[in-house]
Amino acid sequence: MRRTLILILCLLGLIVGVFVGQACVGTQFNWLSLGGHIGFDPFVMNLGVMTLTLGFTCIINIGGVIGLVLFAVLAKWITGWLKI
């Protein structure tokens, strides 16, 4: 239970951090958006009857790393507080 809660909060922190980092583009906090993409572009296969699309992209930036660390500390504090 404890590991699951910590994992969920870490993923949530990563998502929130990346969102905040992308929202800071063009502001004085532009450094939060520094990062890159991991993955590959979508591959489309047209079979005539149906179309299959396969792709994967993960965005990592400084805001995401900061969000991950903050939510990991928050998760550690919450699990200690709940005594899980």
TAPEWO-V802078 format. One record per residue. N is the residue number from 0. SS is DSSP state (helix for helix, strand for strand, loop for the rest). OMEGA is omega in degrees with one decimal (none if undefined). Layout:
BEGIN
n->N ss->SS omega->OMEGA
n->N ss->SS omega->OMEGA
END
This chain:
BEGIN
n->0 ss->loop omega->-178.1
n->1 ss->helix omega->-179.1
n->2 ss->helix omega->179.5
n->3 ss->helix omega->178.7
n->4 ss->helix omega->178.8
n->5 ss->helix omega->179.0
n->6 ss->helix omega->179.6
n->7 ss->helix omega->179.8
n->8 ss->helix omega->176.7
n->9 ss->helix omega->176.9
n->10 ss->helix omega->177.1
n->11 ss->helix omega->177.0
n->12 ss->helix omega->177.3
n->13 ss->helix omega->180.0
n->14 ss->helix omega->179.7
n->15 ss->helix omega->-179.7
n->16 ss->helix omega->177.5
n->17 ss->helix omega->178.0
n->18 ss->helix omega->178.8
n->19 ss->helix omega->178.1
n->20 ss->helix omega->178.6
n->21 ss->helix omega->179.2
n->22 ss->helix omega->-177.3
n->23 ss->loop omega->178.6
n->24 ss->loop omega->178.4
n->25 ss->loop omega->177.4
n->26 ss->loop omega->178.3
n->27 ss->loop omega->177.3
n->28 ss->loop omega->-178.1
n->29 ss->helix omega->-178.8
n->30 ss->helix omega->177.5
n->31 ss->helix omega->-177.8
n->32 ss->helix omega->179.2
n->33 ss->loop omega->-179.5
n->34 ss->strand omega->-178.0
n->35 ss->strand omega->-179.4
n->36 ss->strand omega->174.0
n->37 ss->strand omega->177.8
n->38 ss->strand omega->180.0
n->39 ss->strand omega->-179.1
n->40 ss->strand omega->-179.9
n->41 ss->strand omega->176.5
n->42 ss->strand omega->-176.5
n->43 ss->strand omega->176.9
n->44 ss->strand omega->-179.2
n->45 ss->strand omega->-178.0
n->46 ss->loop omega->-179.4
n->47 ss->loop omega->179.9
n->48 ss->loop omega->179.0
n->49 ss->loop omega->179.1
n->50 ss->strand omega->177.4
n->51 ss->strand omega->178.8
n->52 ss->strand omega->179.5
n->53 ss->strand omega->179.1
n->54 ss->strand omega->179.6
n->55 ss->strand omega->176.2
n->56 ss->strand omega->176.7
n->57 ss->strand omega->-179.6
n->58 ss->strand omega->177.3
n->59 ss->strand omega->174.5
n->60 ss->strand omega->-176.6
n->61 ss->helix omega->176.9
n->62 ss->helix omega->178.2
n->63 ss->helix omega->178.6
n->64 ss->helix omega->177.8
n->65 ss->helix omega->177.6
n->66 ss->helix omega->178.0
n->67 ss->helix omega->-179.9
n->68 ss->helix omega->-179.7
n->69 ss->helix omega->-179.9
n->70 ss->helix omega->175.1
n->71 ss->helix omega->176.3
n->72 ss->helix omega->177.3
n->73 ss->helix omega->178.8
n->74 ss->helix omega->177.9
n->75 ss->helix omega->179.5
n->76 ss->helix omega->-179.0
n->77 ss->helix omega->179.9
n->78 ss->helix omega->174.7
n->79 ss->helix omega->179.4
n->80 ss->helix omega->178.6
n->81 ss->helix omega->-178.9
n->82 ss->loop omega->178.5
n->83 ss->loop omega->none
END
